[in-house]
């Protein structure tokens, strides 16, 4: 097996490490938005909306990279059930990262709230206005956010387990690329 086969592609690593802090920030901004009615609410909202759309664009690009580049194999000594969970968790991540911004955009559309990106740039609504639809999508957005946070924590825990305890190359395949085998 070549060195390249043991590591994610540079594009995959780029998107992973670009998106990781954005998603973490987004989760905390979202919690902050719903936890306050202070003057910070508008500021957080002004960051949350364009950041959500940026994450949507990035996850689409990242998904293309995932489909067009090989991923390194998991260690042979890893039980098959753990390998299946690892693969499933990555696809769950993609689904959540794709669904969250779309549900948020739909929710705001249903509530009649425009999504402001920058200056005079607003996104068009993608769902019909309706208070029931808005309430449903708001609940869905919250549930998806909790699932995303749980998936993130599981992913972080697995990464730390592989990087600090097992030291089996799983963590370094994303963290360092071709260096430090």
N, C-alpha and C positions, 0 to 999 in steps of 0.2 A: 504494500500500500504506500503510495507516495505521500509526501508531506501535505500536498494540497488536499488529498482525500480525507485528512484528519481534521480539517478546519472548514469553517463556513467561509463562503466567498467574501472578498473585501466589501462587495456591495451589501451582502446580508449583514455583515458586522456593522457597516456604516448605518444602515437603517435601524438595526437593533439599538445601537448606542445613541443614536439621535432621538429615537422614539421613547426610549426608557424614561429619561427625565421629563419629557413632555407629558407622558401618560401619568406619571407620578404627580407632577404638578397639577394636571387636570383633575385627578381624583381629589386632591386637597382643595383646589379652587372650588370644585363642585360642592364639597362639604361646607366650605366657608360661605358659599353663596346661600345655601339653604339654612345656614345656622345664624345668619345675621340679617337684620333689616337696617343696619347702620349705613352710613355713607359709603362704606366699603362694598356694599352689595352691587352698586352700579359699576364700580371699578372692576370687581371680580367678573361680573357679567360681560363687561367689555373685553376682557381677556379670554373668558371661557368660550365665547362663540367663535371667534376666528381661530383659536387654538384647536377647537373641535374639528373645524373644517380642514385645518392643516393636517391634523392626525388622520382624517379620512383620506386625504390625498396621499399622505405618506404610507398608509397601510395598503392602499391600492398598488403603489409602486413596490412596496415590500413584498406583496403577494406575487407580483409579476416576477420579482427576483427569486422568490421561493420556488415558483413553477419552472424557472429556466436554469436554475443552478442546483447542483447536487448538494445534499446535506451529508455531513460526516456520519458514519455509522456509530451507533451506540456501542458501548463495550460488550464483548461477547459474554462476559460473566454476569451481565445484568439480566435478571430474570425477565422472561418474555412479558409477563403481566406488567412489569415496570416499564418496559420498552413501549408497550401499547399505551399505557397511561401517558408517557412522555410525548408520544406522537399525538395522541388525542388532545392533550393540554395545549399543544401548539396550535392545532386547528381551532380549538375553543378560543384561544387568544385572538386569532385572526377574525373569527366570527364576531366576538365581542367588540374588537377595535373597529370593525366595519359597522356593526349595528348601532353602537352607542351614538356616534355623530348623526347617523341617519334618523334614529329615534328622537334625538334632541331637536334636530332640524324640523322633523315632522311635528313634534310637540309644540314648538314655537309657532309653526305655521297654523296648527289647529287653534292655538290661542290668539292668533292675529298679531303676533309679535314678529316684526321683521328681524332678520339676522344681519347685523351690521358687521362688515368685514373691515373696512377702512375708508376714510373720507366719505365719498358719496356712493360707495359700493355696498350694495345689499344683495342678499341672495333671494331668489324668488321663492314663494311658498311651494311646498311639495305635498301638502295635505290640505284637505278642506277644513275650513273653520268650523269648530263645534266644541262646546264646553265638555261634553262627554268624551269626545275623542281626545281632547287636551288632557283631561284628568286621567284617562287610561294610559296615554303616552307618558305622562309625568310619572306615574307609578312604574311603568315599564322601564323608563330611564333610570329610576332609582334602583330597581331590582337588577338591571344589567350592570349598573355601577358597582353594586355590592358583589355580584358575580365576578366582575373584572378585578376588583380588589382582592377577592379570595383567590382567584387564579394567579394574580401577581404574587401574592404571598406564598402560594404553593410553588410557583416557579422560582422565586427567590430562595426559598428553603431548599429546593432540589439543587439549585446552582451552588449554594453554600455547602451542601452535603457533598456534592461531587468535587468541589474545589478545595475544601478544607479537610474533609474526612477521607473520602475515597481516593482522591487525587488520581483519577482515572482518565483525565484528558477531556472530559465532557465540558467542564468549565473553560479550560484553556482553548477549546475549539472555537469559542465565541469571543473570549476575552483577549487572546493574544494573536490569533491568526497563525501565521507561519513562524513566528519567533518563539523561542523558549519551549521547544518540545521537551 
